[in-house]
Amino acid sequence: MAQQAFAESGADLELSGITKRFPGFTAIEELDLTIPAGSFFALLGPSGCGKTTTLRLVAGLEEPTSGRILIGGKDVTASKPYQRPVNTVFQSYALFPHMTVLENVAFGLKRRGIRDAAGRAHEALRLVELDHVSGRKPAQLSGGQQQRVALARAVVNRPALLLLDEPLGALDLKLRRQMQLELKSIQSDVGLTFLHVTHDQEEAMTMADTVAVMNKGRIEQMGAPQELYELPATAFVANFLGQSNLFPGEAVSSSGDLLVVGTGGTRLSVPRERAQRHSGEVVIGVRPEKILLHSEEPDAVAGQNVLGPGRVVDVSFSGVSTQYQVAVPGLGTLVVFSQNLVYGSVVSLGAVVWLSWGVEHGFGLADDPASIEQPGRFVDDTDTSAIALQQRAALEAELDEA
């Protein structure tokens, strides 16, 4: 019943040509963004990228230098915060400590003279499964419960748009993961438009239908979480959403379905349809978990990229997987994630290994190789194919002697 009471559709949010300048720097530059009604949308990025400023502009807490903000087709650019069909849930719960849970949730309704404020507050608390603690004070609740009360207080006003500003940042890891699923479930139940601001990649990918990765006041890439992870368009996205092994090189062949790139004295292939650039200097990459480790050189198989020999220079156990860093002559240090299916590491520190991955797992970036800074992952400026081959020959000779 509580879900039905709040099942009112949200509203579209449109940002058109939004620029926000502060003295000495520009926080947001020419931002165009449309968020469909009823969607769960995440703005993801590092500190200082402009995501929180964007949220404050939508809430009316900041004024844009230029551009327009429309909610449900209505221009609210010049509207005061209280005139907008928007509510915000902050990282700090901002609950009144002297009031009960019910009084906290009903507070805004009573100030606006809404009839049956207590009844609507109970409905909101049932939605977040906390009606049984309605008579308690906030100090008597856990952090997760307080966050859900803050959410109920925002939802009870039935806004067209709910803004979430790092709402789970104060919670411990286990509780944060639990709340991620609960927030997604509540959003699906009530049908409101959620705009969630976070720097936590897992949080954004777990909850949001669409993720926009922000960098330096601009949206670097936007799409479904799986799409962004599996097919990043830029080095920033590839390394902000997880980790990536990136290889700059020269496109030596681009016929048929494959793009072949010469890099570090070897050749690697990637599907043409998964590459942003197909000629000249390019950057291709692969995620660490897509790579397989081999203690012996694998046979050449169509559809497989093979690198090696390389040496394991670091082994880090992380629970579900083990991270290996493998130094490959001519290519720097690559990262490999191996799922822990057996006790202990698959290979030991100092071991000589080969690496392979399916061509279909690779991707090609839009970046110019010269614009990317990735110490330890790229061929050094002084490196050439001849030097790479010499390094590989030296390692192979060392292996033979052993």
C-alpha positions, 0 to 999 in steps of 0.5 A: 500500500505504501508503495502505491501511495508514492507511485507517482511518476517523476519528471524529466531533468534537462540541463542545456548549455550549463556553465558555472564559473567561480573566481579563478576557475570554471567548475562546469563548462557547456554541460548538456544533459537529459535525464528521463523521467523515472530513471536512476541516473548517477553522476560519477567522478573524482573530487573537483570534477563538477558533479556536486556543483551540478547537483547544487545547480539543480537544487537551486543552491547555486545559480548557473553562469549561463544555461537553462535548467528544466524540470518536467519541461518547466524552466526553473533556472531562476526559481528558488530552491523551495519553488522546485519539485526537488528534494535532496538527501545528503551524506549527513542525515541532518535529522532533528535530534530532539524529534522522533522519527515520525516527527522528523519525517512529518516536519516538512508536511506540517510546515506546509499545512498538509493534511494528515501529515502523520498518516503520510509520514507513516506511509513513507516509513513503511516504504523504507521498512522503519514504521516500527521505530517511528517513536524513537529518536535518531540517536537510537537508530543505526547509521543505516536506519538514519539514512533511510529516515532521511530518505523517507523524509525526502520521499514523503514530499513526493518530489518529481526529482530526488537528488542524492549527494554521496548519501552512503558515504558515512556508512561502513562497507557492508551496510553501504552495499546493503543500502545500495540494493535498498535504494535501487528497490525503493526507486523502482517502487516509487517511480521518482527520478533519482539523480545520484552524485558519487565518487564510488564506482561500485555504487554507481554501477550497482544502482544506476540505470545510466552513469555519466562519468564527469571529468574537469566539468564535462561528461567524458562518457555516458551510458549503461554501467556494463557498456561503460565498463566493457567499452570505455571510450577514453583512458580516463573512463577506462581507469576510473571505472576499475583498472585497465592495461593500455597499449599505445601503438601504430595501427598496422592493419585495419582490414576485415573485422580486426584492427591490428596494432604494433606495440612494444615489439609485438602485435595485438588485435582488437575488433574494429567495432570496439575501437574508436580510432582505426589508423595512425597512432592508437591506444588499445586496452584490456581489463585485468580480469580478462587476462589468463596467466600461463606458466608455459608459452601457449600455442598460437590460436586464432582469436587470442592475443599472447604476450610474454615472457614476463616476470611476476613482480608483485602478488596481492591477495584481495579475497575473491581474487589475486592481483598480479603485476607482470613486467613484460619487456617493451610494454611495462607492467601489466595488471592481471586479476585471477579469481581465487578458485584454489588455495594460494596464488596461481603463480609465485613472485618472480615466476616467468609467465605468459599472458593471453586474452581473447581478442573480443575482450579488447577495446580501442580508445579515442585518445591520442597516445601522446595525451595519456599519462600512465607511468609504468603501463606504456612504452617509454619514449626511448623504447623502440621495437628493437630495444623491446626485442632485445629485452625479450631475448635477454629474459628468454636467455635467462629463462633458458639458463634457469 
